[in-house]
Amino acid sequence: MSLNKKKDVKEIDKKKIFYKVLFFLLIAIILFYFFRYDNFSKFKINLNSNAIINQEAQGGYSVSEDIPFLYNISVNNTETDPLSNISQVNITYPLEFQFILNTNGTNSLEQETLFQNQSNLLSWTKDNLIPNSSKVNFWFNLTSNKTGSYNITLSFLNSTGSYSENVSVLVNDTTKPLIFLNSNSDTNNSAYSRNYIRYNVSAYDKNNISSIYIYLYNSSLNLINSTNVKDVNNTSGNFSNLNQGTYYLNISVNDTYNNRNNTGLLKIILHTTPPVITLISPSDNANITSSLVNFSFNVSSGIEIANCKLIIDGDVEKTEYNIDVNTTNLIRQLIGNGTQEWKINCTDIAGNIGNSSKRIFYGLLNTSSSSSTSTSSTSTNTSSNSTQNNSSSTNNTTNNSMLSQNYTQIQVNNSELQKDYNKTVKEKTEIKFNVSNSSHSLKIEEIYNNSIKIILQSTPQEANITVGEEKKFDVSNDSFYDLRIKLNSINNSEANLSIKEIHEKVVLSNSSSSENSIFITIFIVIILLIIIGVGIFLFLRTRKKKEDEFSDNENDEDYGENKNLLNSNGNFINNQFVNPQVINQQMINPKPTRVVNPVNPDLEKLKDLARS
């Protein structure tokens, strides 16, 4: 090895040693500085007196859910070295918490402290935010709607590094559990004809249900029975063998945080005695010459009466809902000619039904009004056979009687029609009424198993109505529905109808709307198919055009290459003159191909010249 090379190796070794010494020296300086100014252990964090348990007692904050709480944390920097000034305080709160804007603050002497609120991080920054040997407070408002135990992390930074510590927070449940009475549970202000009370209750809380209590009180609010269940969300049962009377049920629920909710007192009446009805007038076997009669009666009961019904010849003619107990009540009703039987039927709020005795009255109405108030074919025939002074009037009356002799006629007044008139009728019944100061009639033509056929006139309108269906009719031809007819039920070839006078604008039927909807749908489908067809046509046309252009370009390139190889006289190849005889000779006796160095083709050419 030469002397110069040995010198170079020695120089390299010296440099390596120098750099190693320098590296270890820097490490030593850093470690010395680190341990010399170890300020982290000098930070002392104290919770202010507004905390329930301070941090030094290994406690923390205890707050209520959904209620904002002001956290006021003081940081005491007991270090005396100037390099220990804290320049940044970071407070990281749980994601389940929410920061209340503009509630942050500090009493740091640095007036231009930078405050930032990012996601779940609150940050205060300034060079001398907390000087050495000083204490500074930081406050902020947080709220949470989720119960449980959490930690708030406090981080402090100075020129030498950072230090962190956690503050515990317990969020307490303050929300009362929810109580639900299920469908088969007795409810408030209800009455039942039985000797037991049922309860079926469910409870819900964000945490767990601790217990459900059921209390039963008598009418004097004395507790007579109770039960409870633990650690379940629902319970059901009944209190049985009870006497009739008024009771109060109370349901109370506790959650695991001892939040309690209750239903209050639910009033429940048990009553099994039916009402007692006493008829007052008309007297039995009374002769009545007026078409409008007051049927009076008295009802006695231990509880309220829900309704009373006037029943004539087995049909409910009218239902009255405003009934007073232990006093005289009236039901006014139009009657027809002939012998008729009537009674009163009353139902109390517990569902108990009482029936009065039966009485007979004789309708002796004058002949001029019999055609409009008759309730039987007999009265109609009587009207048609009535003697009139004028012979033309006699003929007209007889003709009208012949037209109606097969129908039982019922006259309904306007007040009944406006209240939703209810009637059970047989086939060949004609109900007469007035609408818009005009006379009209509803004929029950036929009664089937689940439908009826009716004819409504003066302007004849024929319709079929099924059970549960209601139809509206315009009888005055003013584009407004005047009458609503509903078929409630069919029993023993008798139809129960509800008829009510209304005034509603005539609207298109569902079938017309359906036809319009189908037409619009078909029209939209046709438009979409046209758009799709046009799109496909344009796409194929554009594609064909591009293929033609591409074919033309290939032809142009082939032509250029052929032109460059051989002109029309066959004397040029790559724009150089070539003797055709030479080309032919080369094709007959081709020379062997020699590989040319691709790096320097010019050098290969010079070598060929030298050999030749």
RORO-320394 format. One record per residue: x negated, y, z negated of N, C-alpha, C, CB in turn; residue in one letter. Coordinates in steps of 0.2 Angstrom, whole numbers, plus 5000, padded with zeros to 4 digits. Glycine has a CB too. Layout:
BEGIN
XYZXYZXYZXYZA;...
This chain:
BEGIN
499649945000500050005000499650065000500550004994M;499750115004499350175004499450214998499550215011S;498950264997498950304991499550354991498350354991L;499750374997500350424998500950394995500450455005N;501050324997501650294996501650284988501750224999K;501150264985501150254978501350324974500450234975K;501050374977501250444973502050454974500850504977K;502350434979503050444980503450404975503250434988D;503250344974503550304969503550324962503250234970V;502950354960502850384954503350444953502150404952K;503350484958503750544958504550524956503650584964E;504750474960505450454959505550424952505550394965I;505050384949505150364943505250414937504650314941D;504850464938504850524934505550564934504250574935K;505750564940506450604940506950564937506650614948K;506950494938507450454935507450454927507350374937K;506850454924506750464917507050534915506050454915I;506850584919507150654917507850654916506850704922F;508250624921508950634922509250594916509150604928Y;508950534914509250494909509150534902508850424908K;508650564901508550604895509050654895507850624894V;509150694900509550744900510350724899509550784907L;510450664902511150644901511350624894511250574905F;510850584890510950574883510950634879510350524881F;510550684881510550744877511250784877509950794880L;511550784883512150814884512750774879512450814891L;512650714879513150674875513050684868513050594876I;512450694866512350704859512650774857511550704857A;512550824861512750894860513550894859512550944865I;513850854864514550854864514850814858514850814870I;514550764855514750724849514650774843514350664849L;514050804843513950854837514450904837513250884838F;514650934843515150994843515850964841515151024850Y;515950904843516650874842516750864834516750804845F;516250834831516250814824516150884819515850764822F;515850924822515750994818516351034818515151034822R;516751034823517351074823517951024824517351124829Y;517950974820518550934820519150964816518350864816D;519551004820520051044816520751004816520251104820N;520850944819521450914819521750894813521450854824F;521350874808521550854802521750914797521050814798S;521650974800521751034796522451054797521251084798K;522851034802523551054803524051014798523751034811F;524451064795524951034790525551054793524751064783K;526051014793526751024796527251014790526850974802I;527551074789528051074784528751084787527851124778N;529251054784529951074786530251124781530451004786L;530551174784530851224779531351194775531151284784N;531551234770532051214765532751204768532051274759S;532851224774533551214777533551134779533651254783N;533051104779533151024780533350994774532451004783A;533750934775533950904770533450864766534550844772I;532950834770532450794767531750824771532450714768I;531250834767530650864771530250814773530250914766N;529750834778529350784781528850744776528950814787Q;528650784771528150764766528450704762527950814762E;529150704762529450644758529650594763530150674754A;529350594769529450534774530250534776529250474771Q;530550594775531250594777531250624784531650634772G;531750674785531850704791532450744791531850654797G;532750764797533350794798533950744798533350844804Y;534550764795535150734796535650774798535350704789S;535950764805536350814808537050774810536050844814V;537550814812538150784814538150784822538750824811S;538550734825538550734832539050794834538850664834E;538850814840539250864844539250934840539950844844D;538850944835538851004832538051034832539050994824I;538051094835537351124836536951134829537351194840P;536351114829535951124823535351164824535751044820F;535151204820534551244820533951214817534751324817L;533551194821532851164818532351224817532551114823Y;532151234811531651284810531051254807531951334805N;530451244811529851204809529351254808529751154814I;528951254802528351294801527751254802528451324794S;527251284805526551254806526051294802526451244813V;525751264797525251294793524551274795525351284785N;524151324798523451314800523051334795523351344807N;522751284791522351304785521551304787522451244780T;521451294793520751294795520451374795520551264802E;519851384793519551454793519151464799519151454786T;518951414802518451424808518851464814518151364811D;518651514817518951554822519151504828518551614825P;518751454829518851414835519451364834518251374836L;519751374828520351324827520951354828520251304819S;520951414831521651454832522051404837521551524836N;522651394835523151354840523351394845523651324835I;523351374851523551414857524151384860522951414862S;524351324858525051304862525351254857524851264868Q;526051264856526451214853526951184857526851254847V;527051124858527451084862527951044858527151044867N;528651044859529151014855529550974861529551054851I;529450904860529750854865530350824861529350804867T;530950844863531550814860531850754864532150864859Y;532250704861532550654865532950674871532950604860P;533050624876533450644881534150644880533350594887L;534350614874535050614872535250684869535150554867E;534750724868534950794865534950844870534350814860F;535350904869535350954873535151024870536050964876Q;534751054873534451124871534951174872533751134874F;535151214867535551274867535151334870535951284861I;535351354876534951414879534951474874535151434886L;534351504874534251574871534351564863534751624873N;534151504861534151494853533451484851534651434851T;532951494855532251484853531951544850531851454859N;531451534846531151594843530551574839531651634839G;530151624838529551614833529351684830528951594838T;529051684824528751744821528051754822528951734814N;527751724827527051734829526951804830526851694835S;526351824828526151894828525951914836525551914824L;525851864840525751874847526451884850525451814850E;526651954852527251974854527351944861527352044854Q;526851934865526951914872526851844873526451954877E;527151804868527051734869527451704875527351694862T;527251654878527551624884527951564882527051604890L;528651574883529051514881529251484888529651534877F;529251414888529551374893529951324891528951344897Q;530551314895531051254894531051214900531751284892N;530751154899530751114905530951044903530051104908Q;531551014906531850954905531950944897531350894907S;531550904894531650894887531050924883531850824885N;530750974885530150994882530151074881529450984887L;530051094875530051164873529251184872530451184867L;529051234875528351254874528251324873527951234881S;527751344868527551414866526851414868527751434859W;526551464871525851474873525651544872525751444881T;525051544869524651614868523951594865525051664864K;523451634867522851614864522751614857522351674866D;523051664853523051664846523751644843522751724843N;524151594846524851584844524851574836525051524848L;524451524834524351514826523651524824524651444824I;523451584822522751594820522551554814522651674818P;521951544813521751514807521951544801520951504807N;522051504796522251524789522951564790521751564786S;523451534794524051574794524651514795524051624800S;525251544794525851494795526351534800526151474788K;526551494805527051524810527651474810526651534817V;528251504811528851464811529051464819529451494807N;529351404821529651404827530351374826529251354832F;530851404830531551374829531951374835531951424824W;532351324835532751314841533351274840532351264847F;533851274844534551244843534651184847535151294844N;534751124844534951064848535551034846534351014847L;535850994851536450964849536450894853537151004851T;536850844850536850774853537550744852536350734850S;537850714857538450674856538350604855538850694862N;537750584854537650504853537350494846537150484859K;537650454842537350444836536750394836537950414831T;536350394830535850354830535250394827535650324836G;534650354826534050384824533550404830533650334819S;533250454829532850484835532250514832533250534839Y;531750534836531150564834531050634839530450524835N;530850684835530650744839529850744838530950814836I;529550754844528750754844528550824844528450714850T;528050844839527750904839527050894841527750934832L;526750934846526050934849525751004848526050904856S;525151004846524751064845524151064848524651084837F;523951114852523351124856522851184854523451124863L;522251164853521751224853521151214857521551234845N;520651244857520051244861519751174861519551294860S;519851134856519451074855519851014856519251074848T;520551024857520950964859521650964857520650904856G;521950914855522750914853522850864848523150894859S;523450874844523650834839524450834839523450864832Y;524650774838525450764838525650734832525550714844S;526350744830526650714824527350714826526450754818E;527750664823528450654824528850674818528650574826N;529450704820529950724815530550684816530050804815V;530750644811531350604812532050644811531350544807S;532550614815533150654816533750594816533250694822V;534150604811534750554811535350594813534850524804L;535650564818536350594821536850554818536350604829V;537350584814537850554811538450554815537950584804N;538850504815539550504818540050534814539750424820D;540350594817540850624814541550624818540650704813T;541550584823542150574827542650524824542050564834T;543250544823543750494821543950434826544450524818K;544050374824544150324829544850334832544150254826P;545050314838545650324841546150264839545550324849L;546750274839547250224837547750214843547650234830I;547950154845548450144850548950094848548050124857F;549550114848550150064847550250034853550750104844L;550249964853550349934859551149924861550049864859N;551349904867552049904869552449864865552049874876S;552249814861552749774857552749794850552549694858N;552449854849552449874842553049924841551749914840S;553349924835553849974833553550044833554249954826D;553950094835553750164836554050204831553750184843T;553850274831554150324827554850334830553750384827N;555350354825556050374826556350314830556050444830N;556250254829556550204832557050164827556050154835S;557550134830558050094826558150024829558750124826A;558249974825558249904828558749864824557549864827Y;559149824827559649774824559349714822560249764829S;558849714817558549654814558349674807557949634819R;557949624804557749624797557049624796558049574793N;556649644801555849644801555649704805555549574803Y;555049724803554649774807554049744810554449834802I;553849764816553349734820552749794820553449704827R;552149764820551549814822551049774826551249834815Y;550849814831550249784836549849844837550649754842N;549249854835548849914835548149894838548749944828V;547849934842547149934844546749994842547149924852S;546149994841545750044839545150054843545550044831A;544850114844544250124848543850174845544450144855Y;543150164845542650204842541950194846542550204834D;541550254847540950244850540450194846540650314851K;540550194840540250144836540750084834539950174829N;540650054829541049994827541650014822540649944824N;542149974823542749984818542549944812543449964822I;542649984806542549944800543149914797542249994795S;543749944797544349914795544949944797544349914787S;545549904798546149934799546649914794546449904806I;547049964791547449964786548149974788547350004780Y;548649924786549349934788549749944781549649874792I;550150004781550550014775551250024776550250074771Y;551749994772552449994773552750034767552749934775L;553150084768553450124763554250114764553250194762Y;554650124758555350124759555550194760555650094753N;556250204760556550274761556250324756557250274762S;556150304750555850344745555150354745556050324738S;554750334750554050334751553650294746553850404751L;553950244743553650194738553350144743554150174733N;552650124741552350074745552650004743551550074743L;552849964748553149904746552749844749553849904749I;552349864754551949804757551349834761552349764762N;550749794761550149824765549749764767549749874761S;549349774772548849724774548249754777549149674779T;547649724778547149754781546649694784546749794776N;546249714789545849674793545149704793546049654800V;544549674794543949704794543549684800543549674788K;543149734803542749724808543049694815542149674806D;543649714816544049694822544249764825544549644821V;544449764832544749814835545449814836544349824842N;545749764834546549754835546849704830546749744842N;547449714829547849674824548549674825547649684817T;548949624824549649624825549949584820549849604832S;550649594818551049554814551649584812550649544807G;552049564807552649594805552749594797553249564809N;553149634795553449634788554149614789553349704784F;554349554786554949524787555449524781554849454789S;556049494781556549494776556649554772556249444770N;556749604777556949674774557649684775556549724778L;557949724770558649744770558749804775558849774763N;559349814777559449874782559349934778560149864785Q;559049984782558850044779558350084783558650034771G;558050134780557550174783556850154780557650254782T;556350144784555650124782555150174785555550054783Y;554550174782554050214785553350174786553850284781Y;553150174792552550134793551950174794552650084799L;551350164791550750204792550150154794550550244785N;549750174799549150134801548550174800549250104808I;548050154797547450194796546850154798547350214788S;546350184801545750154804545150184802545750144812V;544650144800543950174798543450144802543850154790N;542950194804542350164808541750154803542150214813D;541250134805540650114801540350174798540150074805T;540450234800540250304797540750334792540050354803Y;541250284791541750304786542250364789541450324780N;542250374795542750424798543450384799542450444805N;543950424796544550384796545050424800544850384788R;545550384803546050414807546750374805545950414815N;547350404806547950374804548450394808548150374797N;549050354809549550374813550050424810549950314815T;549950434804550550474800551050424798550750534804G;551650454796552250404794552650394800552650434788L;552750334802553150314808553850294805552850254812L;554350334807555050314804555350264808555450384804K;555650204804555950154808556550134804555450094808I;557150124808557750114805557950034806558350164807I;558149994801558449934802559149934800558049874798L;559549914805560349924804560649864808560549994806H;561049824805561349764808562149774808561149704805T;562449824805563149834805563449874811563349864798T;563849844815564149884820564649934818564549834825P;564649984822565150044821565850024820565050104826P;566250054817566950044816567350104819567150034809V;567850084824568150134828568950134826568050124836I;569250184825569950194824570250234829570050224817T;570750214833571050244838571550294835571450204843L;571650354838572050404835572650424840571750474834I;572450444847572950454852572650434859573250524851S;573150424864573850414863574050354858574150404870P;574650364856574950304852575050244856575550334848S;575150194853575350134856576050134860575250074852D;576050114866576650114870576950184872577250074867N;576450234872576650304874576750304881576050344871A;577250354882577450374889577050434891578250384890N;576650434896576250494898576450524905575550474898I;576650584905576850614911576250664914577450654910T;575750674911575150714913574650674916574950764907S;574350694921573750654924573150654920573650674931S;573050714916572450724912572550704905572150794913L;572250664902572450634895571850644890572650564895V;571950664884571450664879571550604875571550724874N;571050564875570950504871570550514865570650434876F;570850514859570550534853570450474849570950584849S;569850474845569750414840569250444835569450354845F;569150404830568650414825568150354824568950424818N;567550364823567050314822566650324816566550314829V;566550274812566150274806565550224807566550254800S;564950254804564350204805563850234800564050204812S;563350194798562850214794562250244797562550154790G;562250244804561750274808562050314814561250224810I;561650344817561950384823562250344828561350434826E;562650374832563050334838562650354844563750354838I;562450304848562150324855562650344860561750264857A;563250314860563750324865564350294864563550314872N;564950314867565550284866565850284873566050324861C;566250224875566550214881567250214881566150154885K;567650244886568350234887568450174892568650304889L;568750124890568950064894569650064895568650004891I;569850064902570550064904570650004908570750124907I;571049954907571149894910570449854912571549914917D;570049854907569449814907568849854911569549754911G;568949914914568449954917568250014913568749974924D;567550024913567350084909567450144914566550074908V;567950184911568150244915567650304914568850264913E;567450304907566950364906566550354900567450434905K;565950374899565450364894565350434891564850334896T;565450444884565250504881564650494876565850534877E;564150544876563550534873563550574866562950544877Y;563950634866563950674860564450654856564050754863N;564350604851564850574847564650594840564850504848I;565150624836565050634829565350584825565350704827D;564950564819565150514815565650534810564550474811V;566150494808566650514803567050574804566350514796N;567250584811567650644813567950624819567250704813T;568450664822568850654828568450664834569550684828T;568450624839568050634845568550624851567450584846N;568450664856568950664862568550634868569250734863L;568850604872568650584879569250604884568450514880I;569150644889569650664893569550634900569650744894R;570150604902570150564908570750564912569950494906Q;570750564919571250564923571550494923571150584930L;572250484923572550424924573050414930572950404917I;573250354931573750344936574450324933573450294941G;574850304938575550284936575450204934576050284942N;575950184930576050114928575850104921575650074933G;575850044919575650014913574950004912576149954911T;574650034907573850024907573650014900573550084910Q;573149974899572849954892572249994891572749884892E;572150024885571450064884571250044877571650134885W;570550054877570150044870569550084870570049964869K;569150084865568550124864568050074862568650184859I;567450084865566850044864566250084862566649994870N;565950084856565450124853564750084852565650164847C;564250114853563550084852563150124848563150064859T;562850104842562450144838561650144841562450124831D;561250184838560550184840560150124839560250244837I;560350074835560050014834560249964839560149994827A;560749974843561049934848561649894846560549884850G;561949904840562549874838563149894841562549874830N;563549854843564149874847564749864843564149834854I;565249914843565849904840566449914844565949954834G;566949874844567549884848568149904844567649824852N;568549944847569249964844569749914845569450034846S;570349924842570949884845571149914851571449894839S;571649874854571849894861572549924860571949834866K;572749974865573350004865573650004872573350074862R;574350014873574650014879574950084880575149964880I;574850114886575250174888575550164895574750234888F;576050204896576450204903576350274906577150184902Y;576050264912575950324916576550344920575350324921G;576850394919577450414922577350484926578150424917L;576950484931576850544934577350564939576150544937L;577350634941577850654946577650624953577950724946N;578150614958577950584964577550624969578550564968T;577550694968577150734972576450724971577350804971S;576250704965575450704964575250634964575350734957S;575750584965575550514964575050494969576150474964S;575150514975574650494981573950514979574850524987S;573850564975573150584974572850554967573050654974S;573350534963573050504956573250434955573350554951T;573550404960573750334958573150284958574150304964S;573150234953572650194952572850124954572450184945T;573450114958573550044960574050054967573950004955S;574049994970574449994976575250004975574349934980S;575449984969576149994967576350064967576249964960T;575850114964576050184963576050214970575550214959S;575550184975575550214982576250194985574950184986T;576450134984577050114988577650154985577250034986N;577650164978578150214975578150274979578050214968T;577550304980577450374983577750364990576750394983S;577650314994577850305001578650305001577550255004S;578950274996579650264996580050314993579850194992N;579650374990580050424987580450464992579550474984S;581050484989581550514994581350594994582250514991T;581350615001581150685002581750715006580550685006Q;581850785005582350815008582250825015582450885005N;581650835017581550845024581350775027580950895025N;581650755033581550695036580850685039582050685042S;580550735042579850735044579350725039579650805048S;579450755033579050745027579050675025579250795021S;579650645025579750575023579350535027580450555023T;579350545034579050505039578250505037579150525046N;577950565036577250575035577050545029577150655034N;577450545024577250515017577250435018577850535012T;577750415022577750345023577150315027578450325027T;576950355032576350335036575750335032576250385042N;575650395028575050395023575050335018575050455019N;575650315016575750255012575450195015576450245009S;575650185021575450125025574750125026575850125032M;574450185027573650185028573350165022573450255030L;573650175016573250165009573550115005573250235006S;574050075008574350025003573949975002574950005007Q;573349955006572949905004572349924999572649875010N;572349984997571750014993572050034986571450064997Y;571650014981571750044975571350114974571449994969T;571750164973571550234973571350254966572050274976Q;570750294966570550324960570350394962569850284957I;570550444958570450514959569850534954571050554958Q;569350564956568750584952568750664952568150554954V;568750694947568650774947567950794947568950804940N;567850854949567250884950566750874944567250954952N;566950894938566550884932566250814932566850904926S;566650764933566350694932565850684938566950644933E;565950704944565550694950564850734948565850724956L;564850784945564250824944563850794939564450894942Q;564150754934563750724929563550654930564250714923K;563550624937563450564939563950514937562750544936D;564450504940565050464939564850394940565650484944Y;565050354935564950284935565550244935564450254929N;565650194940566250154940566150084943566750194945K;566450034940566449964942567149954946566449914936T;567049934953567649934957567649864961567649984962V;568249844964568349784968568349804975568949744965K;568449754979568549774986569149804987568549704990E;569249844993569849884995569949934989570449834996K;569449964987569550024982569350084985569150014976T;569750144984569650204988569550254982570250224992E;569050294982568850344977568950404980568150334974I;569350454978569450514981569150574977570250534982K;568850624980568550674977568550734981567850654975F;568350794978568250854982567550874982568650914979N;567250894988566550924988566650984993566050874991V;566351044991566351104995567051124997565951095001S;567551114992568251134993568551094998568251214994N;568351035000568650995005568750925001568250985011S;569250895004569450825001569050775005570250815001S;568850725001568450665004568650605001567650675004H;568450545004568550485000568050435002569250455002S;567950384997567450334998567850264997566850334992L;567850225003568150165003567650105002568550155009K;567750064997567350004997567649945001567349974989I;567449935007567749895012567649815010567449905019E;566949805009566849735007566249725002566649695014E;566249674998565749664993565449594994566049664986I;564749594996564449534997564049514991563949545003Y;563549464991563249434986562749494983562849374988N;562449534987561949584984562049644988561249554985N;562549664991562649724995563449734996562349725002S;563549794998564249814999564249855006564549854993I;564849855009564949895015565449955013565249855021K;565350015014565750075012565850115018565350115007I;566450155018566650205023566750265019567250175027I;566350315021566450385018566750435023565750415016L;567250465021567650515026567850565021568150475030Q;567950635025568350645030568050625037568650715030S;567450655038567150625044566850555043566550675046T;567050505046566950435044566150425045567350395049P;565850395040565250375040565250305037564750425036Q;564950255040564950185038564250165036565150135043E;564150135030563450115028563550055024563150175024A;562950015023562849955019562349975014562649895023N;562449965007562049975002561849914998562350034997I;561249894997561049844993560949854986560349814996T;560949804981560849814974560249854973560849744970V;560249904969559649944967559550004972559049904966G;559850004978559750054983560150114982559850024990E;559950174983560350234983560350264990560150274978E;560850294992560850324999561250394998561250285004K;560950445002561250515002561650525008560650565001K;562250565007562650585013562750655013563250545012F;562850675020563050745021563750745023562550785027D;564250765019564950755021565250825023565350735015V;564850875023565150945025564750965031565050995019S;564350925034564050945040563651015040564550945046N;563251025035562951085034562151075033563151125028D;561951015035561250995035560950995028560751045038S;561450985023561250975016561650905013561451035011F;561250865010561550805007562050835001561050755004Y;562650805001563150824996563250774991563850845000D;563150704993563350654989562750604989563950624991L;562650574983562150514982562550464979561550544977R;562450404982562850344980562350284979563350314985I;562350254973561850204971562250144969561450224965K;562050084971562350024969561949994964562449974975L;562249994958561849964952561849894951562149994945N;562449864952562449784951563049764955562449764944S;563049694955563649654958563749594953563649634965I;564349594950564549534946565249524947564449554938N;565349454948566049424949566449464954566449434942N;566049474960566449514966566649584964567049474968S;566349614959566449684957565749724957566749684950E;565849784960565249824961565249884956565149844969A;564649894953564549944949564150004953564149934942N;564550064953564250114957564150174953564750134963L;563550214955563450284952563550334958562750284949S;563950384957564150434962563950504959564850424965I;563550544962563450604960563450654965562750604956K;563750714964563650774969563050804968564250824967E;562650814974562050844975562050904980561450794976I;561450934981561350984986560650984988561651054984H;560450944992559750934994559750935002559450864992E;559150965004559050975011558950905015558451025013K;559250905020559250835024558550835027559750835030V;558150775026557550765029557550705033557050755023V;556950705037556950645042556950575038556350655046L;557150525041557150465038556450435038557650415041S;556350385034555750345034555550315041555750295028N;556150295044555950255050555750305056556650225053S;556050365056555850415060555050435059556250485060S;554950445052554250465051553750405053554150475043S;554050345052553550285053553450285061553950225051S;553950295065553950295072553450355074554550305076E;553450415071553050465073552350445071553250535069N;552250415065551550395063551250345068551550365056S;551650295070551450245075551250275082551950195076I;551650325084551450365090550850405090552050415092F;550750435084550150475083549550425083550150515077I;549550365080549050325079548850295086549250265075T;549350275090549250255097548850305101549850235101I;549150365101548850425104548050435103549250495103F;547950435096547250435094546850385096547150445086I;547050325096546650265099546550275106547050195098V;547050295110546950305117546350355119547550325121I;546450415115545950465116545250435114546050525111I;545150395109544550375107544250325112544550335100L;544650285115544450235120544250275127545050195123L;544550335128544350375134543650405132544850425135I;543550425126542950455125542350405125542950485117I;542550345122542050295122541850275130542250225118I;542350265134542250245141541850305145542950245145G;541950365143541550415147540850415144541850485145V;540750405138540050395135539750345138540150385127G;540050285139539650225142539550245149540150165142I;539950275153539850285160539250335160540450325163F;539250385156538650435157538050405155538750495152L;538050355150537450325148537150275153537550275142F;537550245157537350195162537150235168537950155165L;537450295169537250335175536550365173537750395176R;536450385167535750415166535250365166535850445158T;535450305164534950245164534750235171535150185160R;535250225175535050215183534650265186535750205186K;534750325184534350385187533650375185534650455185K;533550365178532850355176532550295179532850345168K;532850245180532550185183532350205191533050125183E;532750235194532650255201531950305201533150295204D;531950355196531350395196530750355194531450445190E;530750305190530250265188529950225194530350215182F;530450195198530250165204529950205209530850125207S;530150265210529850315215529150325213530250375215D;529050335206528350355204527850295205528350375196N;528050235204527650175206527450175213527950115203E;527950185217527750185225527250235226528450195229N;527350295223526850355225526150335222527050415221D;526150295217525450275214525150225219525450255207E;525550175221525250125225525050155232525850075227D;525450205234525250235241524550275240525750285243Y;524450305234523850345233523250295233523850385227G;523350235230522750195229522550165236522950135224E;523050145240522950115246522650175251523550095250N;522850235250522550285254521850295253522950355253K;521650295246520950305244520550245246520950305236N;520850185247520450125249520350125256520750065247L;520850135260520750125268521250175271520950045270L;520850215276521350255279521650225285520950315282N;522050265289522450235294521950205300522850285298S;521350225300520850195305520550135302520350245308N;520550125296520250065293519550075292520350005297G;519250145292518550155292518350185285518350205297N;518750205280518550235274518850185268518850305274F;518350185264518550145257518250195252518250075257I;518750215247518550265242518250325245518050235237N;518550355251518350415254517550405257518350465249N;517350345258516650345261516750305268516150305256Q;516350325273516350285279516050215279516050325285F;516350165282516150095281516250065288516450055276V;515750035291515750005297516249945296515049985300N;516749935300517249875300516849815301517749885304P;516349815305515949745306515649725300515449755312Q;515349775296514949755290515449725285514649825287V;516049755285516549735280516749655282517149775280I;516749645288516949575290516449525288517149575297N;515749555290515249505288515149495281514549545291Q;515249545277515249535269515749495267515249605266Q;516349495270516849445268516749375270517549465271M;516349365276516149295278515649275273515949295285I;515049315272514449295268514449335262513849285272N;514849335257514749385252514149365248515349375247P;513849425245513249425241513449405234512749485242K;512949375231513149355223513149415219512649305220P;513649415215513749475211513249485205514449475208T;512949535204512449545199512749595193511849575201R;512649575187512949615181512449675180512949565175V;512749725180512449795179512449815172512649845184V;511949835169511849855162512349915162511149875160N;512949905158513349965157513150025153514049945154P;512550015150512250075146511950125151511750045141V;511550095156511150145160511150115167510450155158N;511750125171511750105178511250135183512450115181P;511050195181510550225186509850195185510450305184D;509750165179509050135178509050065182508950115171L;509650035183509749975186509649985194510349935185E;509850035196509850055203509050065205510250125205K;508650105200507950115202507550045202507650155196L;507750005198507449935198507549905204507649895192K;508149905207508349875213507949905219509049885215D;507749965219507350005224506649975223507450075223L;506449965217505749945216505649875219505549955209A;506149835218506049765220506049765228506649725217R;506449805231506549805238505949835241507149845240S;
